[in-house]
Amino acid sequence: MKSNNEVSDLKSRAENLKADITTTESELCNVQDSINAQRQELCDLASRMHQFTDLIEIDIPMLGRFDIRGFVKLNDVLDSALQEKAEKPAALPKLSTVDIAISSLAGIIAIVIDAFLVGTPEVVKIYKGGERFDGSLLTAAIRKFGDGPLKGFTDRLSEVCKVPYDISAIKDGMYPQNHRLRSLSHDPLLGLFFSVFDIIMNTTTFVDNAGYLRIVPNDGFSRSKIEMAFPVVYYLGHIISDLFTARGIPIPGFFLTQFFTGGDSSDSSIAGIAEEMYLDGYDMRHLASMSMPVAAKNIIIDAYLKLSEPAMITSHLPLWEREKLEMDDALKREKMNFIANSVAVSGNAVKFFTNFSNPASLNAPEWLAFLRSSVVMAKASVRDKSTEEVICNRQHINLAWEDFD
């Protein structure tokens, strides 16, 4: 009986063991299936990662084993590569073909105006020692104002606003044709300070033939109390009256050239060349003429940008995004201006050489505009763009989230 019970117990244990083995085999199969599924997922992930890195041109190491440590290493490499590949905003906005064409056209129009309307001022000697100012259609038109409707007004100012520094002849210094160039008080930019000094001190401040600054008392001039009280008014009245004289007011700061005599008063020095330019008509009236090509170029570019500007409401945008748009628009305008100015000064350089290197053919406002554009472009190229990089990457992240939505 006991033997039968032991046999029965052994059979029961054997059946339980068999059931456990079957269960274990089933669980092992499930584990193997799970491992295979995970391996397949890892293979798919690795394939997608390599496709992505090929797309953005990033080199990453191939995985020898599909395990966690390998993917951690791959993830670190990918993060580092993406950081280096993070999109960096361009220093200057990209221009379209139309933008470049409009900029070039504006520069060409400036060249045409400079060549045919501004021209090169010159003095033509006529019968019995007379002379005629020629060479610039625009400047000639401006000169007519002084001989026409403004003549009575300027003559009256000349009589009322007499000043002590209006001496037209000093030995080794000034004569009637050049005294406004040599006299510092006749300068339209810095002349205010010197004229106030000369009126109060009853002097004439000028640059002599040797390039030295001289202050000469004008004992023969009698100032009124009104002139002493209002020197600025007399300065303005006198300089306006001189605008339309035969040889008018020099361009701002031009008197500085008279200090560069090179040790003598020859025509080959900077002072001599500048004086010859002034005597030929390179004065404030011609400065107004030379500014016309610059103004025309700016009007063309501004009109194009205004007409091509997309209708866009920005009031709902964040402040940083509005500022970024404004900065991009400003840089685009400056870049177009730089192209137009480059074309314009190239044309002016050709004009200079075709006029036998006559310095009076140089368009000072155009070269100043080109210099300003060059400085702006240089500063824009080297500016700190870290904030713009953050904004640019933020925009890409927002677009990516929109794609997920």
Phi, psi and omega per residue, in radians:
M1 nan -0.767 3.111
K2 -1.096 -0.662 -3.135
S3 -1.137 -0.668 3.125
N4 -1.143 -0.664 3.126
N5 -1.131 -0.694 3.134
E6 -1.147 -0.687 3.131
V7 -1.128 -0.735 -3.141
S8 -1.113 -0.683 3.131
D9 -1.159 -0.711 3.122
L10 -1.111 -0.685 3.122
K11 -1.114 -0.704 -3.127
S12 -1.126 -0.739 3.120
R13 -1.139 -0.666 3.135
A14 -1.127 -0.706 3.128
E15 -1.151 -0.703 3.108
N16 -1.123 -0.717 3.126
L17 -1.120 -0.684 3.120
K18 -1.113 -0.702 3.118
A19 -1.134 -0.709 3.114
D20 -1.106 -0.729 3.127
I21 -1.083 -0.736 3.132
T22 -1.091 -0.752 3.123
T23 -1.106 -0.756 3.134
T24 -1.098 -0.742 3.102
E25 -1.051 -0.704 3.136
S26 -1.140 -0.747 3.130
E27 -1.146 -0.687 3.095
L28 -1.084 -0.685 3.094
C29 -1.095 -0.731 3.121
N30 -1.118 -0.729 3.118
V31 -1.087 -0.738 3.132
Q32 -1.109 -0.725 3.096
D33 -1.079 -0.721 3.126
S34 -1.118 -0.735 3.110
I35 -1.084 -0.767 3.127
N36 -1.086 -0.710 3.132
A37 -1.134 -0.768 3.113
Q38 -1.116 -0.697 3.114
R39 -1.086 -0.710 3.122
Q40 -1.126 -0.695 3.098
E41 -1.107 -0.720 3.114
L42 -1.126 -0.690 3.094
C43 -1.099 -0.775 3.117
D44 -1.095 -0.738 3.130
L45 -1.094 -0.775 3.125
A46 -1.090 -0.695 3.127
S47 -1.115 -0.766 3.133
R48 -1.133 -0.680 3.133
M49 -1.106 -0.722 3.135
H50 -1.209 -0.625 3.069
Q51 -1.109 -0.728 3.141
F52 -1.144 -0.779 -3.122
T53 -1.193 -0.562 3.052
D54 -1.148 -0.651 -3.113
L55 -1.135 -0.724 -3.102
I56 -1.705 0.161 3.039
E57 1.048 0.937 3.064
I58 -2.072 2.280 3.111
D59 -1.589 2.185 3.080
I60 -2.256 2.681 -3.116
P61 -1.225 2.583 3.053
M62 -1.350 2.499 -3.139
L63 -1.443 2.188 3.051
G64 -1.403 -0.629 3.133
R65 -2.274 2.422 3.122
F66 -1.572 1.346 3.095
D67 -2.239 3.041 -3.054
I68 -1.104 -0.745 -3.110
R69 -1.096 -0.663 3.109
G70 -1.117 -0.709 -3.133
F71 -1.279 -0.559 3.053
V72 -1.092 -0.771 3.108
K73 -1.101 -0.760 3.140
L74 -1.109 -0.679 3.127
N75 -1.108 -0.718 3.114
D76 -1.116 -0.758 3.128
V77 -1.102 -0.725 -3.126
L78 -1.146 -0.736 3.108
D79 -1.054 -0.768 -3.136
S80 -1.123 -0.740 -3.132
A81 -1.167 -0.706 3.127
L82 -1.142 -0.618 3.099
Q83 -1.085 -0.714 3.119
E84 -1.247 -0.542 -3.092
K85 -1.546 -0.003 -3.110
A86 -0.950 2.315 -3.022
E87 -1.087 2.236 3.108
K88 -1.837 2.263 -3.124
P89 -1.141 2.540 3.117
A90 -1.180 2.573 3.140
A91 -1.091 -0.598 3.139
L92 -2.307 2.515 -3.140
P93 -1.117 2.580 3.135
K94 -1.344 2.372 3.125
L95 -1.703 2.513 3.071
S96 -1.384 2.990 3.104
T97 -1.069 -0.665 3.124
V98 -1.155 -0.723 3.110
D99 -1.004 -0.817 -3.122
I100 -1.143 -0.682 3.140
A101 -1.126 -0.745 3.129
I102 -1.134 -0.727 3.123
S103 -1.078 -0.784 3.133
S104 -1.138 -0.703 3.119
L105 -1.089 -0.730 3.108
A106 -1.062 -0.721 3.101
G107 -1.134 -0.687 3.134
I108 -1.156 -0.717 3.096
I109 -1.090 -0.684 3.078
A110 -1.077 -0.672 3.109
I111 -1.106 -0.776 -3.117
V112 -1.083 -0.796 3.129
I113 -1.097 -0.738 -3.117
D114 -1.138 -0.700 -3.063
A115 -1.317 -0.733 -2.980
F116 -1.784 -0.437 -3.116
L117 -1.861 -0.763 3.121
V118 -1.301 -0.852 3.081
G119 1.098 -2.719 3.137
T120 -2.256 2.033 -3.097
P121 -1.165 2.512 3.096
E122 -2.734 2.754 3.115
V123 -1.826 2.232 3.113
V124 -1.858 2.129 3.112
K125 -1.302 2.342 -3.123
I126 -2.147 -2.985 -3.000
Y127 -1.029 2.447 3.072
K128 1.016 0.755 3.031
G129 1.356 0.074 3.117
G130 -1.346 3.037 3.136
E131 -2.591 2.700 3.136
R132 -2.328 2.340 3.110
F133 -1.474 2.207 -3.023
D134 -2.406 3.115 3.007
G135 1.734 -0.240 -3.127
S136 -2.438 2.024 -3.133
L137 -1.165 -0.736 -3.125
L138 -1.167 -0.786 3.141
T139 -1.124 -0.650 3.101
A140 -1.099 -0.679 3.111
A141 -1.149 -0.682 3.122
I142 -1.188 -0.635 3.127
R143 -1.070 -0.529 -3.105
K144 -1.144 -0.424 3.109
F145 -1.092 -0.671 -3.139
G146 -1.210 -0.454 3.132
D147 -1.636 -0.082 -3.077
G148 -1.998 -2.013 -3.013
P149 -1.135 -0.393 -3.088
L150 -1.657 -0.067 -3.025
K151 -1.083 -0.810 -3.141
G152 -1.082 -0.700 -3.135
F153 -1.153 -0.816 -3.112
T154 -1.203 -0.615 3.091
D155 -1.117 -0.685 3.122
R156 -1.155 -0.728 3.090
L157 -1.088 -0.678 -3.130
S158 -1.106 -0.618 3.128
E159 -1.296 -0.668 -3.055
V160 -1.420 -0.772 -3.004
C161 -1.675 1.073 3.067
K162 -1.416 2.464 -3.043
V163 -2.325 2.697 -3.093
P164 -1.232 -0.345 -3.075
Y165 -1.570 0.078 -3.122
D166 -1.576 0.961 3.084
I167 -1.615 2.185 -3.037
S168 -1.675 -0.089 -3.118
A169 -2.589 2.024 3.028
I170 -2.393 2.325 -3.106
K171 -1.018 2.366 3.132
D172 1.053 0.414 -3.123
G173 -2.518 -1.104 -3.014
M174 -2.404 2.672 2.978
Y175 -2.446 2.961 -2.972
P176 -0.902 -0.655 -3.057
Q177 -1.306 -0.485 -3.035
N178 -2.016 0.063 -2.987
H179 -1.151 -0.470 3.119
R180 -1.313 -0.471 3.062
L181 -1.303 -0.717 -3.078
R182 -1.363 -0.555 -3.101
S183 -1.355 2.111 -3.080
L184 -1.164 -0.479 -3.106
S185 -1.275 -0.213 3.092
H186 -1.565 -0.016 3.134
D187 -1.285 2.300 -3.104
P188 -1.290 -0.196 -3.123
L189 -1.791 -0.993 -3.101
L190 -1.762 -0.083 -3.077
G191 -1.092 -0.459 -3.130
L192 -0.991 -0.775 -3.093
F193 -1.180 -0.755 -3.126
F194 -1.245 -0.596 -3.134
S195 -1.191 -0.697 3.085
V196 -1.065 -0.751 3.106
F197 -1.083 -0.829 -3.092
D198 -1.142 -0.668 -3.139
I199 -1.170 -0.769 -3.136
I200 -1.183 -0.715 -3.077
M201 -1.580 -0.102 -3.116
N202 1.010 0.906 -3.074
T203 -2.284 3.056 2.995
T204 -2.214 2.146 3.127
T205 -1.844 2.145 -3.057
F206 -2.637 3.012 3.073
V207 -1.872 2.215 -3.093
D208 -1.506 -3.091 -3.076
N209 -1.096 -0.478 -3.126
A210 -1.501 -0.021 3.126
G211 1.518 0.315 3.137
Y212 -1.764 2.542 3.080
L213 -1.394 2.245 -3.130
R214 -2.248 2.539 3.069
I215 -2.154 2.022 -3.054
V216 -2.038 2.233 3.089
P217 -1.215 2.535 3.113
N218 -1.951 1.409 -3.064
D219 -1.176 -0.362 -3.112
G220 -1.455 -0.056 -3.111
F221 -1.767 2.340 3.140
S222 -1.931 2.075 -3.137
R223 -1.576 2.574 3.050
S224 -1.600 2.846 3.104
K225 -1.140 -0.592 3.118
I226 -1.128 -0.733 3.120
E227 -1.122 -0.678 3.105
M228 -1.146 -0.568 -3.106
A229 -1.417 -0.540 -3.080
F230 -2.227 1.113 -3.109
P231 -1.145 -0.554 -3.127
V232 -1.140 -0.709 3.126
V233 -1.088 -0.736 3.132
Y234 -1.184 -0.634 3.082
Y235 -1.070 -0.850 -3.116
L236 -1.105 -0.782 -3.139
G237 -1.085 -0.722 -3.117
H238 -1.208 -0.729 -3.088
I239 -1.225 -0.557 3.072
I240 -1.188 -0.696 3.135
S241 -1.142 -0.474 -3.135
D242 -1.490 -0.195 -3.064
L243 -1.027 -0.673 -3.001
F244 -1.881 0.376 2.998
T245 -1.330 2.988 -3.082
A246 -0.937 -0.861 3.020
R247 -2.028 1.788 -2.956
G248 -1.389 -2.562 -3.098
I249 -1.420 2.323 3.097
P250 -1.164 2.813 3.123
I251 -1.182 2.709 -3.049
P252 -0.945 2.282 3.072
G253 1.367 0.034 -3.058
F254 -1.190 -0.395 3.132
F255 -1.107 -0.381 -3.131
L256 -1.088 -0.479 3.139
T257 -1.128 -0.393 -3.066
Q258 -1.286 -0.199 3.072
F259 -1.387 -0.298 -3.047
F260 -1.734 1.318 -3.104
T261 -1.575 -0.225 -3.114
G262 1.165 0.429 3.113
G263 1.563 -0.139 3.089
D264 -2.592 3.103 -3.108
S265 -1.859 0.489 -3.104
S266 -1.236 2.779 -3.119
D267 -1.226 -0.240 -3.113
S268 -1.457 -0.190 3.101
S269 -1.351 2.888 3.103
I270 -1.035 -0.737 3.129
A271 -1.069 -0.751 -3.132
G272 -1.164 -0.729 3.125
I273 -1.121 -0.786 -3.132
A274 -1.122 -0.681 3.122
E275 -1.135 -0.700 3.109
E276 -1.118 -0.683 3.082
M277 -1.062 -0.800 -3.138
Y278 -1.105 -0.756 -3.138
L279 -1.119 -0.478 3.111
D280 -1.421 -0.106 3.100
G281 1.967 0.281 3.124
Y282 -1.467 1.309 -3.060
D283 -2.197 -2.843 -3.083
M284 -1.091 -0.600 3.114
R285 -1.147 -0.706 3.104
H286 -1.256 -0.521 3.051
L287 -1.070 -0.714 3.077
A288 -1.078 -0.703 3.101
S289 -1.121 -0.772 -3.116
M290 -1.156 -0.383 3.137
S291 -1.363 -0.278 -3.103
M292 -1.088 -0.793 3.093
P293 -1.061 -0.655 3.117
V294 -1.139 -0.771 3.135
A295 -1.116 -0.749 3.138
A296 -1.082 -0.764 3.122
K297 -1.063 -0.795 -3.130
N298 -1.138 -0.686 3.136
I299 -1.110 -0.741 -3.136
I300 -1.085 -0.827 -3.106
I301 -1.174 -0.757 -3.137
D302 -1.133 -0.700 3.122
A303 -1.135 -0.741 3.115
Y304 -1.080 -0.791 -3.135
L305 -1.131 -0.643 3.137
K306 -1.189 -0.755 -3.101
L307 -1.278 -0.542 -3.111
S308 -1.594 -0.028 -3.120
E309 -1.214 2.180 -3.135
P310 -1.190 2.512 3.093
A311 -1.217 1.973 -3.028
M312 -2.526 2.228 3.084
I313 -1.609 2.067 -3.060
T314 -1.907 0.016 -3.066
S315 -1.124 -0.459 -3.117
H316 -1.493 -0.168 -3.090
L317 -1.352 2.679 3.056
P318 -1.066 2.732 -3.099
L319 -1.014 -0.741 -3.091
W320 -1.125 -0.589 -3.129
E321 -1.281 -0.659 3.082
R322 -1.126 -0.726 3.124
E323 -1.132 -0.655 3.113
K324 -1.125 -0.746 3.118
L325 -1.106 -0.741 3.133
E326 -1.116 -0.716 3.138
M327 -1.155 -0.719 3.118
D328 -1.092 -0.719 3.116
D329 -1.113 -0.743 -3.140
A330 -1.135 -0.724 3.136
L331 -1.185 -0.623 3.096
K332 -1.103 -0.762 3.121
R333 -1.095 -0.756 -3.140
E334 -1.131 -0.651 3.134
K335 -1.171 -0.723 3.091
M336 -1.140 -0.692 3.087
N337 -1.097 -0.667 3.135
F338 -1.105 -0.740 3.109
I339 -1.105 -0.815 -3.131
A340 -1.101 -0.737 3.124
N341 -1.138 -0.649 3.119
S342 -1.101 -0.743 3.102
V343 -1.128 -0.764 -3.078
A344 -1.123 -0.793 -3.120
V345 -1.230 -0.484 3.044
S346 -1.097 -0.754 3.088
G347 -1.136 -0.672 3.122
N348 -1.175 -0.587 3.079
A349 -1.127 -0.721 3.080
V350 -1.089 -0.735 3.101
K351 -1.046 -0.708 3.138
F352 -1.064 -0.815 -3.087
F353 -1.292 -0.584 3.106
T354 -1.265 -0.299 3.057
N355 -1.686 0.475 3.091
F356 1.033 0.713 3.095
S357 1.023 0.642 3.081
N358 -1.297 2.025 -3.085
P359 -1.105 -0.384 3.121
A360 -1.207 -0.219 3.111
S361 -1.486 -0.147 3.125
L362 -1.299 2.335 3.139
N363 -1.647 1.709 -3.063
A364 -1.048 -0.813 3.126
P365 -1.058 -0.617 -3.138
E366 -1.185 -0.737 3.124
W367 -1.197 -0.611 3.073
L368 -1.162 -0.682 3.091
A369 -1.122 -0.701 3.097
F370 -1.135 -0.733 3.116
L371 -1.093 -0.753 3.116
R372 -1.086 -0.794 3.127
S373 -1.066 -0.687 3.135
S374 -1.108 -0.729 3.123
V375 -1.133 -0.747 3.131
V376 -1.095 -0.747 3.125
M377 -1.114 -0.719 3.140
A378 -1.135 -0.766 3.141
K379 -1.148 -0.673 3.132
A380 -1.174 -0.587 -3.101
S381 -1.254 -0.527 -3.063
V382 -1.856 0.142 -3.107
R383 -1.204 2.807 3.094
D384 -1.303 2.062 -3.072
K385 -1.893 0.283 -3.094
S386 -1.079 -0.730 3.123
T387 -1.124 -0.707 3.136
E388 -1.166 -0.581 3.091
E389 -1.121 -0.731 3.113
V390 -1.094 -0.774 -3.139
I391 -1.106 -0.761 -3.128
C392 -1.077 -0.816 3.139
N393 -1.173 -0.592 3.087
R394 -1.101 -0.702 3.121
Q395 -1.125 -0.694 3.121
H396 -1.165 -0.652 3.096
I397 -1.119 -0.752 3.131
N398 -1.080 -0.713 3.115
L399 -1.132 -0.660 3.118
A400 -1.124 -0.730 3.113
W401 -1.133 -0.626 3.093
E402 -1.113 -0.645 3.099
D403 -1.124 -0.666 3.112
F404 -1.155 -0.653 3.137
D405 -1.163 nan nan
